[in-house]
Amino acid sequence: MKNKFAKISDHYGLVRDLDTQAVLNTDVSVVRQHEKRIADLMKENVRETEIQNMKTELGEIRLLLKSLGLGKL
């Protein structure tokens, strides 16, 4: 089956697949920008998770120190 596309008027880089009626973005630069944004958000999420894990571990260390009577050093 050969894909047939129709340009969508007034929307640069958008076409409609005539077989599936899907709207596709053919502007590669916009797609790359979106991929970069997603990658940046994922990195940010990893950083936030690591910070939260460190806070949790620090709280556990504080509790251990208090249980050893070393909480007020």
PyMOL commands that set and color helices and strands:
alter all, ss='L'
color gray80, all
select helices_A, chain A and resi 28-67
alter helices_A, ss='H'
color red, helices_A
select strands_A, chain A and resi 5-7+14-17+23-25
alter strands_A, ss='S'
color yellow, strands_A
deselect
rebuild
show_as cartoon
